[in-house]
Amino acid sequence: MNALHQYLFDTHRAARLGEPAPPAPGTHDVAVFRAVRDHRRFERVVAGHPARGAVHAALHRWLHPAGQGLSGGSGSDRP
């Protein structure tokens, strides 16, 4: 049984019992993602790190490892 089936069962049960229908699956997903993002930013600030830019900095470190220049080599190809 997937989330849609469970939602249909819960909606049917709520209608039979005269209760309000439950929210549709995925209704609060955006709010949950924002709450998680805000919590992670808060944790970074408390730990003394910048609140933003962690993904960008990690990607930059991965793409440009220490010891490599902009040319990506030892620079021997320059005249």
Contacts in CASP RR format, 6 or more apart in sequence:
PFRMAT RR
TARGET T0000
AUTHOR 0000-0000-0000
METHOD contacts of the structure
MODEL  1
MNALHQYLFDTHRAARLGEPAPPAPGTHDVAVFRAVRDHRRFERVVAGHP
ARGAVHAALHRWLHPAGQGLSGGSGSDRP
3 25 0 8 1.000
4 25 0 8 1.000
7 22 0 8 1.000
7 24 0 8 1.000
7 25 0 8 1.000
10 21 0 8 1.000
10 22 0 8 1.000
11 21 0 8 1.000
11 22 0 8 1.000
13 19 0 8 1.000
14 20 0 8 1.000
14 21 0 8 1.000
14 22 0 8 1.000
15 21 0 8 1.000
41 51 0 8 1.000
41 52 0 8 1.000
42 51 0 8 1.000
44 50 0 8 1.000
44 51 0 8 1.000
44 54 0 8 1.000
45 51 0 8 1.000
69 75 0 8 1.000
71 77 0 8 1.000
71 78 0 8 1.000
END
